[in-house]
Amino acid sequence: MAPIVQVEGLRKVYEGKQRVVAVDGIELGVREGELYGLLGPNGAGKTTIISICTTRVLPTSGRVSIAGIDVVASPALARRSMGIVPQYNTLDRACTIYENIHFHCLYFGFSRVEAKQRTHQLLEQFHLTERADAYPAQLSGGLAQRVQIARAIAHRPNVLFLDEPSAGLDPQSRIAMWDAVRGLREEGITVVLTTHYMEEADELCDRVAIIDHGKILVEDTPAALKGSVGAQKVYALDLSNHEGATRLVGQLQDIQGVRGVESTPAGIRIFADNADGLLPEIVRVSNPYGLRDLTMTETSLETVFIRLTGRDLRE
């Protein structure tokens, strides 16, 4: 079965005073019913990919099809198969929550009876019934995002695109939004989301493509990507003596349980097993080189990004 979202040789170049290659030869396919994530730092090209897929930006070259429809050749037809929740709030501030969803249904050809039924169904599904008569300005960020998702799927699209869906949300609202996205599986909706939150990609996605500088660096399930690192812990050392960092790298590599060591602007980063007694040994060896601070984290999707690029995901 062909992917419901097919991206082939996608490239977008912005010409001007400074030539910018925003997307550079992207190839990907999203299976029907899948929750697929594009993970990368700000400026990696994620939003440009989504904008091309949703007909808002024309590609320089390449092809995108949604449910078999070419988005450049037949943009109006393609839009009937997709729902879109952009980074910014696009709710009509002059309309109530009920009206925002109801008018969307009417726009996509529902009868008045069908539109009313679908609107009430979505208000109940997204726990918005009590706020039906409220206006967007009266909602918290989390509630407004739920309304946007409800409106985006009102016409029963095959694919929902979410661009940084939890940006600016507090932790409680983010978890509520995650629950809402998971619930879309029951309707058979394929979801493609962009994010720079590694926890979000890890928690929600069946597969993840890590993107940087407009290219896909790696693509797999979150579990497989984390397993590819070959380590359970990451130690970041902040050193005052950077001149001795080269010698320290060699000494750290000789410690049992250390899988990899690399220099960073602040000092050194260590990839290691979850071994007893490893932390005291790292501190002992590093102290003579001006160890100022040490942080320890579990292996994550950011660890994968660091191994691929040598820098943090948030940079």
C-alpha positions in Angstrom: 0.0 0.0 0.0 1.4 3.4 -1.0 2.0 5.9 1.8 -0.8 8.3 2.5 1.8 11.2 2.6 4.5 10.8 0.0 7.4 13.3 -0.2 9.9 12.8 -3.1 13.0 14.8 -3.7 11.5 17.9 -1.9 13.7 21.0 -2.2 12.9 24.7 -1.3 15.4 27.5 -1.9 14.6 31.1 -1.1 16.5 33.5 -3.4 17.3 37.0 -2.3 20.2 39.0 -0.8 21.1 35.8 0.9 20.3 32.4 -0.7 18.7 30.0 1.8 18.2 26.3 1.2 15.4 25.6 3.6 14.6 22.0 2.5 17.3 20.0 0.7 16.2 16.8 -1.0 13.7 15.4 1.6 12.3 11.9 1.0 9.7 10.4 3.3 6.6 8.3 3.4 3.9 8.3 6.1 1.7 5.2 6.4 -2.0 5.5 6.9 -3.0 5.7 10.6 0.6 6.5 11.6 1.7 9.2 14.0 4.8 10.6 12.4 7.1 13.2 13.8 9.6 15.7 12.3 12.0 16.5 15.1 14.7 19.2 14.9 15.9 22.5 16.2 14.3 25.8 15.2 15.3 26.7 11.6 15.8 23.0 10.6 13.2 23.2 7.8 10.3 21.4 9.6 7.8 24.2 9.1 8.8 24.7 5.4 8.1 21.0 4.8 4.7 21.2 6.5 3.9 24.4 4.5 4.7 22.7 1.2 2.6 19.6 2.2 -0.3 21.8 3.1 -0.2 23.9 -0.2 0.9 27.2 1.6 4.3 27.2 0.0 5.4 26.1 -3.5 8.4 23.8 -3.7 11.5 24.7 -5.8 11.5 21.0 -6.9 10.2 17.7 -5.9 6.7 16.2 -5.4 4.3 15.8 -2.5 1.1 13.8 -2.6 -1.6 13.5 0.0 -3.9 10.5 -0.3 -2.6 10.1 -3.9 -3.3 13.8 -4.8 -0.5 16.0 -6.0 -0.5 19.1 -3.8 0.9 21.4 -6.5 -1.2 20.1 -9.4 -4.5 19.9 -7.4 -4.1 22.1 -4.2 -7.9 22.6 -3.7 -8.6 18.9 -3.9 -5.6 18.0 -1.7 -6.8 20.4 1.0 -10.1 18.4 1.3 -8.0 15.5 2.5 -6.0 17.3 5.2 -6.5 19.3 8.4 -3.9 21.9 9.5 -3.0 23.4 12.9 -0.3 26.0 12.4 2.1 27.3 15.0 0.0 30.4 15.6 -3.7 30.8 16.7 -5.9 31.1 13.7 -9.3 31.0 15.4 -11.8 33.7 14.4 -11.8 36.0 17.4 -15.2 37.4 16.4 -16.8 34.0 16.6 -17.6 31.7 19.5 -16.0 28.3 19.9 -19.1 26.7 18.6 -19.2 29.0 15.6 -15.5 28.4 14.7 -16.2 24.7 14.3 -19.7 25.0 12.9 -18.7 27.4 10.1 -15.7 25.2 9.2 -18.1 22.3 8.7 -20.4 24.5 6.5 -17.4 25.7 4.5 -16.6 22.0 3.6 -20.1 21.3 2.4 -21.9 19.9 5.4 -25.6 20.5 5.6 -26.8 22.6 8.5 -28.1 19.5 10.3 -24.8 17.6 9.7 -22.7 20.7 10.7 -24.7 21.0 14.0 -24.3 17.3 14.8 -20.6 17.3 14.0 -19.9 20.4 16.0 -21.6 19.0 19.1 -19.8 15.8 18.7 -16.4 17.5 18.5 -17.2 19.8 21.5 -17.9 16.7 23.6 -14.9 14.8 22.2 -12.5 17.6 23.1 -14.2 18.4 26.4 -15.2 21.9 25.2 -19.0 21.7 25.6 -19.1 24.1 28.6 -17.0 26.6 26.7 -19.1 26.5 23.5 -20.3 30.1 23.8 -16.9 31.5 24.9 -14.7 33.5 22.5 -11.1 32.6 21.7 -9.7 35.5 23.7 -11.3 34.0 26.8 -9.5 30.7 26.5 -6.2 29.5 27.8 -3.5 28.4 25.4 -4.2 24.8 26.0 -8.0 25.1 25.4 -7.4 27.2 22.3 -5.1 24.5 20.9 -7.8 21.9 21.5 -10.3 24.0 19.6 -7.9 24.4 16.7 -7.4 20.6 16.5 -11.2 20.0 16.7 -11.8 22.5 13.9 -9.0 21.0 11.8 -10.6 17.5 11.8 -14.2 18.7 11.6 -14.4 17.8 7.9 -13.0 14.3 8.6 -9.7 14.7 6.8 -7.4 11.7 6.1 -4.3 13.5 7.4 -3.8 16.1 10.2 -0.7 18.3 10.1 0.4 19.8 13.5 3.1 22.4 13.4 4.8 22.7 16.9 1.4 21.9 18.6 2.6 22.3 22.2 4.7 25.5 21.7 4.0 27.9 24.5 1.8 25.5 26.5 2.3 24.8 30.2 3.0 21.1 31.1 -0.6 20.3 32.1 -2.0 21.7 28.8 0.7 19.9 26.9 -0.3 16.6 28.4 -4.0 17.3 27.6 -3.0 18.1 24.0 -1.1 14.8 23.8 -4.2 12.9 24.9 -6.3 14.7 22.3 -3.8 13.8 19.6 -3.7 10.1 20.7 -7.5 10.0 20.5 -7.4 10.8 16.8 -6.2 7.2 16.2 -9.7 6.0 17.0 -10.9 8.0 13.9 -8.2 6.6 11.7 -6.6 9.9 11.1 -2.9 10.0 10.1 -1.0 12.6 12.1 2.2 14.4 11.0 3.6 16.8 13.6 6.7 18.9 13.9 8.4 19.6 17.2 11.7 20.5 18.8 10.5 18.9 22.1 12.2 15.5 22.2 9.8 14.3 25.0 6.8 15.1 22.7 8.3 13.1 19.8 9.2 10.2 22.1 5.8 10.1 23.8 3.6 10.4 20.7 5.3 9.2 17.6 5.4 5.8 15.9 8.3 7.0 13.8 10.5 10.0 13.9 12.7 11.8 11.3 15.4 13.9 12.9 16.0 16.9 10.6 18.7 19.5 10.5 19.7 22.1 7.8 16.8 20.9 5.6 17.9 17.3 5.5 16.8 14.1 7.2 19.6 12.8 9.3 18.0 9.6 10.5 14.5 8.0 10.6 13.2 5.2 12.8 11.0 4.4 15.8 11.9 6.4 19.0 13.0 3.2 20.7 15.3 2.1 17.8 16.8 5.6 17.6 17.6 5.7 21.3 19.0 2.2 21.1 21.3 3.1 18.3 23.3 5.3 20.7 24.6 2.3 22.6 24.6 4.1 25.9 22.2 4.7 28.8 23.7 7.9 30.3 25.1 11.1 29.1 27.5 13.2 31.3 28.2 16.8 30.4 31.4 18.2 32.0 32.0 21.9 32.4 35.7 22.5 32.6 37.8 25.6 33.4 41.0 24.1 31.9 40.2 23.7 28.3 43.8 23.2 27.3 43.9 19.9 29.1 40.7 18.6 27.6 42.5 16.6 24.9 44.4 14.6 27.5 41.3 14.2 29.6 39.4 12.7 26.6 41.9 9.9 26.4 41.8 9.2 30.2 38.0 9.1 30.2 37.9 6.7 27.2 39.9 4.2 29.3 37.3 4.0 32.0 35.2 0.8 31.9 31.6 1.5 30.9 32.4 4.6 28.9 31.1 4.2 25.3 32.2 7.5 23.8 33.8 10.9 24.7 33.8 14.1 22.7 34.8 17.7 23.2 32.2 20.5 23.6 32.5 24.3 23.8 32.0 24.0 27.6 34.2 21.0 28.2 33.5 17.3 27.5 30.5 15.1 26.8 30.6 11.4 27.8 28.3 8.6 26.6 28.3 5.7 29.0 26.6 2.6 30.4 24.5 2.7 33.5 27.4 1.2 35.6 27.9 1.3 39.3 30.7 3.5 40.5 31.1 5.3 37.1 30.2 8.8 38.3 32.8 8.9 41.1 35.5 7.7 38.7 34.6 10.4 36.1 34.8 13.1 38.9 38.1 11.7 40.1 39.7 11.8 36.7 38.2 15.2 35.7 38.9 17.2 38.9 42.6 17.9 38.0 41.3 19.6 34.8 39.2 22.2 36.6 35.8 20.4 36.8 33.3 23.2 37.5 30.0 21.4 36.9 28.6 18.0 35.9 25.1 17.1 34.6 23.8 13.6 34.0 20.8 12.7 31.8 19.2 9.6 30.4 19.6 8.7 26.8 17.0 10.5 24.7 16.2 11.5 21.2 18.3 14.6 21.9 21.2 12.2 22.5 20.8 10.8 19.0 20.8 14.4 17.6 24.0 15.2 19.6 25.7 12.1 18.2 24.8 13.1 14.7 25.5 16.8 14.8 27.8 17.3 17.8 25.5 20.0 19.3 22.3 20.2 21.4 18.9 20.0 19.8 17.9 23.4 21.2 20.8 25.2 19.6 
